[in-house]
Amino acid sequence: MGRILLFIVFLLAGPAVAAAQTAPDAAAPFDMGSDGSGPPPQAVDPATPQPATAAPATPETAERLPFFRYVIPADEMRIEGENVERSWSMYLTEEQARSAAKFNIGYQNSIFVAPEFSRLTISFNNVEVASPPLSSSERKSDLRFDVPDGVLKPGYNIVSFKIKQRHRTDCDLESTYDLWTDIDPERTFLMFDNPDAGLMSTTDDIRAVGVDALGRTRFHIVAPGLSDTIAADPLLELAQGLALLADMPNTLFTYSKSEPVKFASGVLPVYVGTPAELRPLLGDALPDIGTTQSARFVSTNALGQSVLVLVAPSWQRIGPLIDGITAPAARSAAQKDEAYSTHSWRKQDTQLLTGHRTLTFEQLGIPTQEFSGRVFRAEFAIGLPADFYADAYGEARLLLDAAYGPIVLPGSRLHVFVNDQLAATWPISTVNGAVLRRTPVRFTMRHMRPGVNKIVLEAALLTKEDAACLPGQTADDTPRFAVFDTSEFEMPNFGRVAQVPNLWATSGTGFPYSRHEDRIPLYMDSLNGDTMSAASDFVAKLANAARHQIPVDVVNSVDDVGDGDAIFLGAIGTLPAQALRETKVSQTSRSVWTQQVGGEANYNEAPETTIEEWDEAVTAGWYNWIFEVEKYLKRNYDLSFETLRFLPRPDTDYLPPNSISMIIAQEPSPNDDGAWTMIAAPTHENLENGMTALTKRQHWDAVQGRITTYNRNTGVIDNIGIGATVFIFDTPFSVNNIRLVLTNWFSTNTMSFSLALVIGTVLLGIATKQMLTRFGRYDE
C-alpha cells in the first residue's frame, strides 16, 4: 500500500518537477518599487510560505539592481492557432549586448491546449533559448531562462515566439479556434546583470528606449518655456525626430514645465531649454555650455537613468540644435523609400509596391514549411502608396507552389484574407492529394488601402482521421500540407490618383502633408501640456507613416493658414468657424458638444432595444420590399443602392454625439489641392486622452474615411465613409493611368457607367449609319 501511495504522489508531483527542470532559474521577478520602475511581482499562492519581508533598499543596494527591458511592442499579445510564429526586432546598446542577460516570460494558455503536445519556442537572432511546454491553463505562470553568451548583439535583434498548440480532445476545424496563449507584456522582459546597461551615450541609443509594460515608447519632454510661441515649432520637430529615431509602433509624448517623470523602462525624459530654465531642474548635472549649445545624455540618479538634455543660450539657437539631433533620423528614414518600417512589430519591413510587381514568399518572409494540423496560416504584408486607387476593380493573385497529402478530403479549402476581410476561397476538390505548381488564387483589391496591408493565406484541411478523432489523434505529426517559398504574390498595375478626404491615406502614408518640403500650418488654440502632447502624437505618427519629417509652422490665427494644406487642433469651442465649415463639422458643436460632456454618459437609463428588433416588428408598409431587394442584391451580387449611383453623394455637416470624446475630420482645402484636417475634442483633456488612445498601432490603423470618432466610454473607434472627393494627381501623366483611374471610378459609380455605355452605343450607331450611308452599297 505504501508503494501505491508513493506512486500516486509521484504522478501528482510530476508536472511541477518537469516545470522546475525546464526553467531551473525561474525565480520570481524582482520589484524595483511601486512607482512602475520595475516588473510587477510574480503572483504567488497564498498557501505557500513566503520569506520575511526584506529591509528597504538603500542607495547602495539600488546600485546593484539589474537593468531590464520589456520586449512586447503591444499592450497585449494573444497567439491563436496551431502553428504560429511572432517575430519582431528590438534594438540593444553595446552595454546591453555585452551584459549577461536572463529572459523572463509570463504566459497563460487555453484550457483546451494539451501540454504534452504543445510547446512555446523562444529564440533570439534565430538561436533557440528555451522550448517549454504550454502547461499553464489555470493561471499565469512565469518562466526565466539564461540567454547564452554571444546571442545578443549591438543594434537590432530578432525576437521570435514560435508556438505549436494541439487540442486535448477535439479534432475538427472549429476546435482550432479554442487554442490560444496569452503572453503578458508586464511579465515578459530581458534582465541585464550590468546595472549600467540602461545608460545611453549617443543619439543612436534612442532606438534602445524600448517599450514599457503596456508596449508604449514614451518621451517625456520637460520644457520650462513650453507656453512660449517660439518653442512650439522646435518641440514638434523634436517629437518627429525622436519618433523616427525610436522607430516604434506605439510612440507617445507627454510634456511638463518642471515635473520630471519617474524612472521606468520604455520612458526617456528629455530636457529642453536655456541654462537659466534648466539649472533649477538639473543642478550640477546640467552641462556647462558657455556660449554654445549642447545635446548630450547625462545620468541623474543612482538607478542608472539617462536623460537627454538639449540646452542653448536662447530658443533661437535650440532649433538648429534639434536639427542636428534629428538629421540622422531623416537620413535613416530616407533610405527606406522602397519600404514601410514595420520591423519593430513584424518580422521584417514591408515592401512598397507602386505598380505591377511579383514577390516570392521567400522575399515576403514565408519559408518553406510542412504542416500536420487542421488550419494552416501564413501571413505577410505589402505596402501601397498614398495614391492607390483600385478598390473597385482588378485582381491580385497568389501563384501557389504547395501540396496536400492523400488524407486530405474534398471539401477542404484555401482562404485569402486581406486586412482581416475574406477576399477569396479556393476549394480542394480532388482526392489522393496533389502538388500545386503556380496555381493561381485570385482575389479582388477592394479591401486594400494606402499604407501597410496584411494578407493571410489559410488552409482548412479535412481528413477521415479527424472525423473519427481517436485518442491521441491530435498528436499525429504526419504532414498533410506544405507550402514552398517559391510561391509568389503578384500585384497588377493599378490607378494612381490620390483622394481628399481620405484619412486612410493620411494615417497610412502621411498624405497629403508628406508631399511638400515647405512648412504646413498647424493651428493650435493654446500651448499647454495637453495640446502639445496631442499635436506631437499626431505629427509623429504622420512622420512615421511618411518615413520623413514633416515641417510644421504653429500659428494662432486662421489668417496665417492660407488656402493649402493645414492642420487644426484644439478644443471645439475655440477652433475657427472657418475650419469647422471647411471640414463639414456642424457649427452647433461649438456650443452643444462643449456644454454636454461634463460627465460620463449614462447608458443605463437608455431603453434596451435595437434597430433589429424594430426591423422585425415593423413588417407592414409598402417600402419594406425596397430593403429586401437591397439585401438580396448585396448578398448575391455585392450591389447596393449606394453603388447604383450617378455621382458620389456630397458630404453633410457632422454633429458629434455626446458620447464622443474626440474626432478627426478631413475635407479638401479651399484651393482643392490639399486637405484641411481637424483634430477636435470638447476639452483639452479629452483631446490628449483621445490622441493617446489612437497612438496604439491597431487603433491608428482604424483611422479612415472622412471622419474618425473615438468613444470615451466604450473605447470604440468609428468612421464616417467618404462621399464626394477631390482627385489629386501627383504622378506623371499617362494614358494607361487615366484608363485605370476611369475604370475604378466607373466601377464605383455604376449608373454613370451605364449612361456612358448607352451614350457611347448611340453615338457608335449614329456614326456607323452615317458611314454606311456615305460609303456603303445600296440599291438605286
GIKA-V52549 format. One record per helix or strand. SS is the DSSP state (helix for helix, strand for strand). FROM is the first residue (numbers start at 1). LEN is the number of residues. If there is no record, write none. Layout:
SS_FROM_LEN ; SS_FROM_LEN
This chain:
helix_2_21 ; helix_59_5 ; strand_67_4 ; strand_77_4 ; strand_83_10 ; helix_94_5 ; strand_101_9 ; strand_113_1 ; strand_119_6 ; strand_127_7 ; strand_141_7 ; strand_155_10 ; strand_167_1 ; helix_174_5 ; strand_180_13 ; helix_195_4 ; helix_203_6 ; strand_211_1 ; strand_217_6 ; helix_229_18 ; strand_251_6 ; strand_267_7 ; helix_275_11 ; strand_294_6 ; strand_306_6 ; helix_315_20 ; strand_339_2 ; strand_350_4 ; strand_357_4 ; strand_369_3 ; strand_375_10 ; strand_388_2 ; strand_395_10 ; strand_408_1 ; strand_413_6 ; strand_421_7 ; strand_434_11 ; strand_451_10 ; strand_463_1 ; helix_464_5 ; helix_473_3 ; strand_481_3 ; strand_488_4 ; strand_495_2 ; strand_498_3 ; helix_503_7 ; strand_520_5 ; helix_529_18 ; strand_552_4 ; helix_558_3 ; strand_566_6 ; helix_572_3 ; helix_577_6 ; strand_585_1 ; helix_587_4 ; helix_592_4 ; helix_603_3 ; helix_611_7 ; helix_624_14 ; strand_654_1 ; strand_660_9 ; strand_675_7 ; helix_684_11 ; helix_697_4 ; strand_707_5 ; strand_717_4 ; strand_726_3 ; helix_735_14 ; helix_750_26
